[in-house]
Amino acid sequence: MWPQDPSRKEVLRFAVSCRILTLMLQALFNAIIPDHHAEAFSPPRLAPSGFVDQLVDGLLGGLSRWDAEHFLFIAEHGYLYEHNFAFFPGFPLALMVGTELLRPLRGLLSLRSCLLISVASLNFLFFILAAVALHDLGCLVLHCPRQAFYAALLFCLSPANVFLAAGYSEALFALLTFSAMGQLERGRVWTSGLLFAIATGVRSNGLVSVGFLMHSQCQGFFSSLTMLNPQRQLFKLMASLFLSVFTLGLPFALFQYYAYTQFCLPGSARPIPEPLVQLAVDKGYRIAEGNEPPWCFWDVPLIYSYIQDVYWNVGFLKYYELRQVPNFLLAAPVAILVVWATWTYVTTHPWLCLTLGLQRSKNNKTLEKPDVGFLSPQVFVYLVHAAVLLLFGGLCMHVQVLTRFLGSSTPIVYWFPAHLLQDQEPLLRSLKTVPWKPLAEDSPPGQKVPRNPIMGLLYRWKTCSPVTRYILGYFLTYWLLGLLLHCNFLPWT
């Protein structure tokens, strides 16, 4: 059971309010703004739609734009087209489970409508749980209840908001990733590894999370090196590292093998409805029947890297073209945020960074009162994770996805703005507060914690500091603009 402290309750309340408002606004924007005719994946509907189906589409259709259509298609038909394998199976499987729960309504609703309801309800739940998981993780890592609270509230206003609500895998991935990080901070390595592995089955960048397990194991190795048999500890470390890589890589490997059985082995093709076959012919989509694709003959036949290269032109510096400048500008705020966070942390803890977080200080006296909040020594591995994701995303991906890519993967995007708010916003000291008894390892009992300081700052916008205006302005602008554009097939992917 979660301790029922006011801050967690407020996070839960604010997350629910933001989700309800998000669903209402996407329905409004979808109704009053005509859809843009984009070159997006749009398969034909195989079943007729009745009045109730049209009503569901009117209320929730804005959640099925852009890549969401791929996830809905996979949940309904499976992996029929080659390019479908760019989308990992974790989220479609969750949608299928949600649809099964709606089976009693199948006489009234089409499968498509049930899937839309599953998207709305499941991502509603995933988002709320992810906000609470981020709050708990912040309390464990930051040792500063205020910053953990602020960060969780900022997550509710995430710039990646629309992708955490629409038929994307981001909300589920955020929940699994933040929960896995929290379990690792509690010393539950096996539970953490399992959650990280499931997250890898949801999004490919879950593979990077193996760094958390490896860093934790290296810390344990160095701390026990002087007390126990070094050779035995080294063998144990190597075995643990291998097991971590194997566990997190297994979902990815199994998914690649499944693709190989579908496209590279004879007799594995499934019957495909004629309208979907015709779509493949019209659009040039590859299906299992026919000639084997070239990746089948690679030494390591990875369909994922082939699809990213051929279908999406993803590769090192491939996106660095003059016409992509607007997309780079869209990604600039979150990139600046992570770079700023990295610079602040590295200049504060140069020795900690040089020793990869394994030796905290050359002066043992400083360990008696370590920094709290974003500058806590425990934040190091999270910062490295965020920097690696930014570097890879900025050099090898379509940069416009950086906002959702980072916003659903790393708590740094929320911890650092929370640090700036606490450090540079005088109004936070005067906002209404309530008594709160924090977790045992946090700050002393009796500390005052604001009910909802983010809303308090918004109410006093004109008197906020410039840093606060920049942070909240960025979060709110992307929160609202994403809903406005994405729900109508406008360029916000």
N, C-alpha and C positions, 0 to 999 in steps of 0.2 A: 504493500500500500504506500502511496505517496504521502509524505507529510503535508497536511493541509495548511500551509502557510499562505498568507494573503498574496504574496507576489506570484506564486504559481496560479492561484485562482484568478488573479488579474490577467495574467498571460493567457489563460484559457478563455476568459471572457472576451478579451480583446481579439484573440484569434478567431473566435466564433463570429464576432461582430464583423470583422474584416472579410471573412468568407461569405457571409450573407450579403454584405454590400457588394462584393465582387460578383456574385451570381446575379444580383439584381441589375448591376450596371452592364454586364455583358449582354444580358437579355435586352436591356433598353437600347444599347448601341447596335445590337444585331437587328433590332426592329426598325430603327429610324435611319440607319445609314445603309445605303445599298452596298452589296458585296462587290469588291473589286474582282474582275475576271483575271485571276492570276494563273500562271502556269504551274499549278500545284496538282498533286496526285488526287484524282477524283474518280473513283471507280463507280460503275453504275449500281443502282439499287435493284436488287433481284426480287424483292418482295414489294407488293403494293402497300401504300401508306394510307391509313384512314385518318379520320378527324383527330383522334387522340395522338396519333403519331405526328401529325402536323403541329399540334399544340406543343408536344415535347420538343420538336425541332425548333419551334419558335422561341421556347424558353431556354433551351440548352444548346441550340445549334452552334452558338458562338464558341463553344468549347471543343469543336471538332475541326478547327481550321489547321492548315499547314500540316506539320508532322503528326498532329493528332489523328489525321485521317489514316495514316499508316498503322497506328496502334489499333484503331477501331477495325480496320480491314483485317489485320492479323488475328485479332480476337474473334472475328466472325468467320473468316475463311481459312486461317492458317497461313503459313509461309508459302504462297503460290509463286510469287515473282522473285527473281534473284535479288532485286534491290530491297525487298522487304527485310533481308537479313542484316541490314544496317541497324535494325531496331531489335534490341535484346528482348527475350521472352518474358522477363519477370513481370512487367506491367500488363501485357496482354493476358497472362495467366490470372493476374488479380482481377482483371475485368471479366474474364470468363467465370470466375468464382462469384463475383458480384451479380452477374447475369443469371447464374443458376439460382441464386436466392430470389430472383424476380420471376422465376418460372411460373408461379401461379397467375401472373399478369400476362402471360404470353398469348392468351386468347384475346386480350384487349390491345396489346402492344406488339409491334414488330421487334425482331431481334435488334435491329438498329436502335430503336428507342430505348430498349432495355440497356444497351451498351452506353448510351448517352446518360441515362440515369445512374448507371454504375460509375461512370467517369465523375459525375458531379458529386455523388455521395462518398465514393472512396477517396477522392482527392480532398474533399472536405475533411474527412477523418484523418487522412495521412498528414495534412497540413497542420491541424491542431496538435496532433501527437508530436510532430516534428518541432513545433514551437516549444512545447513542454520539454522535449528531449534536449533542445538547445539550451533552455534555461537551466536544467539540471547539470548539463555538461559544463556550462559557464560557472556554476557554483563550485564544481569540483576542480576546475582548472584555474580559474581566475582568483579564487579565494576572496572574492569581492562581490557580495550579493547585489549591490547596486548595479555594477556593470553587467552582471549576468542578467539582471532584470531588464535593464535598458536594451541589451542586445536582443533578448527574446521579443520585446515589443517592436524593435526595429525589423526583426524577421517578419512580423505580421504585416509590415508595410514594405516588404521586400521589393526592390526594383524588378525582380523576376516574378512578380505576383501572378501575371496572367498564365505563365507556364506552370506555376504551382497549382493552378485551378483547372486549366484546360486538360485535354486528353494527352498529356505528356507524362513521362516517367519521373519528372523532377521531384514531385512531392513525396513519392514512395522512396526515392533514392535518398532524399534529405532525411527522412525518418530513419531509415536503416543506417545511414552513415553516422548521424549524430548519436543514435542509440548505441552503435558499435563503439564509437569513441568513448561514450560514457561508461560502458561496460569495461573497457580496457582501463580507464582511470580508476575503476573500482577493483582492479586486479582480477577480473573474470576474463581471462585470456581466451578460453575456449568459446565462451558465449560471444565475445567480441569477434573472434575469427569467423564464427558461423554467420553472424550478422553482416560482416564485411563480405563474405563469400556470396551471400544472398544479394547484397547490393551490387556485386559484380555481375550477377545475372540480370540486373535491371539496367545498368549503364556500364559501358566499357571502361570509363574512367575510374570505376571502382577498383581496378587493378592497381592504381597508384596507392591505394590505402594500405597495401602491404608494407609500406614504409613505417606506418604506426606500429605494427606488430614487430617489425625488425628492430626499430629503435628501442622499443620497450624491452626486447630480449637482450639487446646490447647493453642497456642500462643495468639490467639484472646481472649480466656477465661481469661487467667491470666492478659492480658493487660487491660481488662475492669472490672476486679474484684473489684477494689477500687472505681470505679465510678458508677457502676450500681448495681441493685439488685442481690446479689450473688445467691440466690435460683433460680431466673429466668434464670440467665446466666448458672447455672449448668444444669438446665433442657434443655436449648437450646443446650448446649454442648453435652449432652447425646443423644439428638435427632439427632444432626448432625453426631455424631460418628456412630450411628446405620444406618443412611441413607448412609453414606460413605461405610460401610461394605456391606450393602445390594446392593448398586449400583455396586460395583466392583465384588461382588460375584455372581450377577445374571447371567452374561454370562456363568460362570463356571457351575452353578446349572442347567441352561437350557440345556447345552450340556450334562451333566450327565443324565438328564431326557430323552433327545432324545435317548441316548444309551439304557436306560432302556426300552423305548417303542419298540426299534428294537429287543432286545434280550430277554426280560423278559415278554412281553405281547403277547398272541397268536394272530395270524392272521396279524402280522405287517411285515412279511418278504416280500421282493421284489423279482421279478424274477432276476436271475443272469445268465449271459451268460455261456454256458457250459465250455469254456476254463478256465474261472475264477473259476468255481466250481471244475474243475479238478486240478487247481493250489492249491486250498484249501485242497483237498484230498492229493495231493503229499507232500505239505509242512506242513500239520497239522494245517492250519489256521482255526479258528472257524468262521462259518457264522451263520446268524440268524436262519436258519432252523436246527432243531435237538434239542438236550437236552439243557435245560437252563444252562448257566454258573453258577458257585458257587456264584459269587458276587451278583447275583439276589436275594439271600436269606439272604444277610447281613442286619443288622438293618438299616444301611445307605448304600444303594447299589451304591458305587462309582466305576465305571469301570476304571477310570483313575489310581487310586492307585493299582488296581488289575493288570492292564496291565504293569505298571512300575515294579511291583514285579515279575510277571510270565514271561513276554516276554523279559524284559531288565535287570532283576536282580538288580533293583534300590532299595536301602534301606540303612539304617544307617550302615556305615562301610563295606558294602558288597563288595565294590570295592577294599578293602585293601588287595590285594594279591601280592605275589612276582612277578608274571608274568605281573602285571600292572605297574611296575616301569617305563617303557618307557612313558606310558601315564601320569604318575605323573610328569615326567621331562618335557613333552610338556606343561603341565599346569603351571609349576613352575614360568615362567616369569610374567604372569599376576597376579598370586597369590602373588608373592613378591612385585609387584607394588602396589597392594591394601594394603597389610600389611605395607609396607613402608609409604604409604600415611596416613594410620590410625595412625601409631606411630608418624609421624611428626605433625599431627594435634592435637592429644591428648596431646603430650608433650608441645605444644605451647599454647593450651587453656584447661588446666585441669579443671578449674572451670566451663567453658562453657559446657564441656562434663559431669561433675558431675551433673549439673543441667539440663541435656538433652536439652541444647540449649534454655531453656525457660528463663534463667536469664544470661545475657551475661557477667557480670563482677561484682565483689564485689566493685569496684571503679567506680563510675559513670563518672569520668573524662575521663576514657579510652574510653567511648562510643562516645566522641566527634570526635575522629579520629580512627575509627575501622580499623582493618587490611583489605587490599584489596587483590584481587587475591585468590589463593587457600586457604589462611588462613583467608578468610572472615568468620565472624560468620554465615552467611547464608549457608555456605557449610556444616555445621554440619549434617543436616538431610540427605544430599546426601551421606555423608561419612558413616553414619549408614546404609543406604540402601545398599551401596556397600559391607560393612562388613558382613551384614546379608546374602546377596547373595553368597559371598565367603564362608562363614561358612557352609551354607546349601549345596552349590555345592561341596565343598571339602569333606564333610562328608557323603552325601546321594546320590550323582550322579556319573555318569561316568566322572571322572575328566578331560578327554580330551576335554569335551565340555565347560570347564570353559572359554576358550578364547572367543568363540562366545557368551556364556551366559552372561559374563560381558561386552564384547565389544559392545553389542547391548542394554544393559539395564542401564548402569550407566555412567554418564559423568566423574566420578572420574578417569576412565582409561585414559582419555585425559586431564583433568584439571591438574592432578598432574604432568605428564611429561611436560606439558606446563609451569608449575611453576618451575620445575627443569631447563628447558631450559632458561627461563628468568633470573633465579637466578644465574646460574652457567656457562652460555655460553657467554664469552666476545665478540665473533664475532657478536652477535645479535645487539650490539651497533654500529657496523660499516657497517652493510649491508645497501643497498640502501633503502631509505624510501620515502614516499609520504605524503603530508599534508592530514589530515583527521579531519573532524568535528564530534566527537562522539555523542552518545545519551546524552540527558540532564543530566541524573543521573550518567553518567560516568565521566571520568577524564576531565580536562579543555580542551576547544577547542584549536586547533592548534597543538595537539600532533602529532608526526610523527609515522607512522605505516608502517612497511616493506611491500613491494609488496607481496613477497612470501618468508619469511625468512627460511622456511623449505628447499626449493630448494636451497637457498643461502648457507645454512649449508652443504647440500650435495655436492655442487660444491667445497666447501672448507673443505672437509672431513678430510684431513690430519692435518689441523690446529685446528680442533674442540677439545673441552675438552673431557676427557674420559666419563663423564656422558652423553654428547651429542651423542657420538659414541655408547654407550650401548643402549640408547633409540632408536635412529634412526636405529641402526643395528637390534634391536629386531623387530621393526615395519616393516622394509623392508624385513627382512628374512622371517617372517611369512606371509607377504603380498604375496611374490613370491612363497614360498614353498607350501603354501596352494593351490595356483592355480596349481602348478606342480603335486601335489599328489592327491588332491581331484578330479580333472577332469578326472582322470584315475583309479578311484576306489582303489587308494592306501590309506593306513591308515591315513586319515586326516578327521575325522568326527566331 
